[in-house]
């Protein structure tokens, strides 16, 4: 992966690691400095969660049902406050706004991988990790989501890999393992 490296660091991160050019601490610093770095090469693997999409739609239906109900019954009985038609429409309007952000947040999780590395997009933020700083992927027993293992016992949750996705997640893990075996350095 050739990118503009910080001062003193080699431009080709993959070769620098395999030749012993950067220590683990330098690799972490390098990755932190280029957190928004990504790749121009096509993605070989793209994973999203069907469970998260289903949860998002259920949440949207519940939120909208509650807000439509509240909009319908807000003016049923006189409580001393004047309720206008704008007030009645405000409840479903607020429900639409909440539903929109709820759907976006729950369907945002995605993992993409290619020969340069892995891009993880969770609820907030997207981060790209080159293969040289990745120690592997794990799916701990009893865990709902997989995680990407990094140096110094750090990890990043991969919300696109949901245990509730069943056979789909098994196939996605196998596809990720193939890319891991193909591109991850043998250190």
C-alpha positions, 0 to 999 in steps of 0.5 A, a space after each residue: 500500500 503506497 501512501 504519503 507517509 509521515 516524516 521518516 516512515 517508508 512509503 510502502 508500509 507492507 514492505 517496511 513491516 516485512 523487512 523489520 522497518 517499523 516496530 509495533 509502536 511505530 506501526 500503531 503511531 502510523 495507523 493512528 496518524 492515518 486513521 482516515 486513510 483508505 484504498 483506491 483498490 476494489 473491495 473483495 469483501 463487503 459484509 453487512 448484517 441482516 439482523 441489524 437491518 431487521 432491527 432497524 425496520 422494527 424500531 422504525 415501525 415501533 417509533 412511528 406507531 407510537 408517534 402517530 398514536 400520540 399525534 392522534 390522541 393529543 387533542 382528544 380531551 380538553 386539558 386546559 392547553 390549546 392543541 392545534 393541528 400543528 401540534 397534532 402533526 408535530 408528533 408524527 414529524 418528530 417520529 419521522 426524524 427519530 426514525 430516520 436517524 435510528 435507521 441510519 445508525 442501525 444499518 450503518 455497520 459494514 466491513 470491507 476488505 481488500 489486499 491493502 487492509 480492512 475498513 470497519 464502519 460502526 455506528 460512529 466513524 469509519 476506520 481503515 486498518 492495513 493488514 500489517 497492523 492486524 493480528 486477526 479476527 476473533 469471535 469469542 464464545 458468547 459474544 454477539 459481534 466479531 472483533 478485529 485484533 490489533 497490537 497490544 491486546 486492543 481490538 475493534 468490534 465489527 458490528 457487521 458480523 452479528 452472531 444472530 445472522 446464523 449461516 450468513 455470518 459463518 460464510 462471511 467469517 470464512 471469506 474474511 479468513 481467506 483474505 486474512 490468509 492471502 494478505 496478512 503478513 506471516 509475523 
